[in-house]
Amino acid sequence: MSEGKEESAPAPSPGGRGSGDKRERILRGAIRVFARNGFYKTRVSEIAEAAGVADGTIYLYFKNKDDVLISIFEDRLDALIRVLKREIAKCQTVEEKVEKIIHLQLDLLETERDLAEVITVNLRQSSRLLKEYAAPKFEAYLQVIAHVISEGQTSGVFRNDVHPVGAARALWGSLDGTLMTWALGDAKPSTLRKASTNIASIFLRGLAAEGG
Amino acid sequence: MSEGKEESAPAPSPGGRGSGDKRERILRGAIRVFARNGFYKTRVSEIAEAAGVADGTIYLYFKNKDDVLISIFEDRLDALIRVLKREIAKCQTVEEKVEKIIHLQLDLLETERDLAEVITVNLRQSSRLLKEYAAPKFEAYLQVIAHVISEGQTSGVFRNDVHPVGAARALWGSLDGTLMTWALGDAKPSTLRKASTNIASIFLRGLAAEGG
C-alpha cells in the first residue's frame, strides 16, 4: 500500500492527467498479458510488470484482477460508443450509418489484435463477469445500433418486420464472430477489410425495405 | 486407476454400448458443472460427482479436464454437422436450406441452455483450446454452411459478390451472439424463436441475387 501511495504521489487527484496515464498503462499491459496467457492464468504481478508499475499500484486503481478485465471492457466500449455516436452523426443516410458502424469497429480493432482477443475471448472467461458487470454497458452499445435500425424503419428505408434489438444482436454477433476467428487465425488486415465489406452488404440488403 | 478399471469392467470394449453411455454421462455432467461454475473453477471430482461415477473413471475416457471440454465441443459439433447434412439433403431449395441451418441450431439448443452456455462462453475460456483443438472441427462446420451458399451462387439464387466462407462466419457469429445473450439472459424459448426468424429473414434477403 505504501509502495502504491508513493507511486501515485505525482498525481494524487483521481481525474488528474498523471493518474489517468498510469491507469491506462495498466489497462494496456493487462490487454497484452491477458491475450498471451489468458485471464485465469495471469497473475496481478504480471500485469504490473507489463505496465511497468509496482504490484501495489494496481490496487490503487483496481479492486482486483476481475476489475481490471471489466475496466478494459467498459473503457473500450465507452470509447467505442462515443466514436460511433460522433461518426454516425456525420452520416447523411441510415445506410451510411450502418456501414460506418461495421467498418469503424473492425477498423479500430484491426491494429489492436490483442484487444480483439481480450474482448471476444477473455471476456467470456467468466459467465459471472458477463452477467453481472458487462451486461448494462453492452446493452447501451446494442442500443446505438438498434437506434439506427429503428430510424431506418421510421423513414421507410429499412423493413419493419425485424426487431431492431434482435437485428443489432445479429449484427454484433457477426462482427464478434469475425473478429474472434480473425484474432485467432491469420490476423491479416486485408482479411478483416474483406469481411467487413461482406457483412455490410449482407446486412444492408437484408434490412432494406421491399422495393427500396 | 484400479477404481476406474473396476467401473469400466461391464463394458470393456471402447465402442461398446455401456462404455458409450458412461462417456456420455460424463459429458452431460461436465456440461452442467461447467455452465454453473465455469471451466477453470471446475474440479475433475465435481464432474465425476455430477456424472455419478468414480473420479478415476473420468481418466479412462479423457486425458484431463481440457480433454473433456474439447470432447463436448467436438461431439456436439459432430452431431450438429450430421443432423445439418441430413436435414439439408431433404430441402428442395437453397433458401429452405439456409432457414433449416438457422432453425435447427437454435432449436437444438433451446432445450439445452447449459450446452449453449458451454459452447458460447466456456469454450472461449482458453484461446489455446480454441486455436489448437477446436479449429479443424469448426472449419468443417463452417464448410457445411459455406457449401449451401456456394450452391445458391452457382444456381443464381444467391449473389456472387460475397465470399461463401465469410458469409458462413457472419451467419455463425449471429447465431452464436444470439445464443450467448440468450443463455446469459432470460433464456425463454419464445425469445430464441423470434431471433431465429429475424436472422433467417435478414440473411436470406441479404444473400439474394439482384432481382431474385
Interface residues (C-beta under 8 A of the other chain):
Chain A: A35 G38 Y40 E117 T120 V121 N122 R124 Q125 S126 S127 R128 L130 K131 A135 D161 V162 H163 G166 A167 R169 A170 L171 W172 G173 S174 L175 D176 G177 T178 M180 T181 L184 K194 A195 N198 I199 S201 I202 F203 L204 R205 G206 L207 A208
Chain B: A35 G38 Y40 E117 T120 V121 N122 R124 Q125 S126 S127 R128 L130 K131 A135 D161 V162 H163 G166 A167 R169 A170 L171 W172 G173 S174 L175 D176 G177 T178 M180 T181 L184 K194 A195 N198 I199 S201 I202 F203 L204 R205 G206 L207 A208
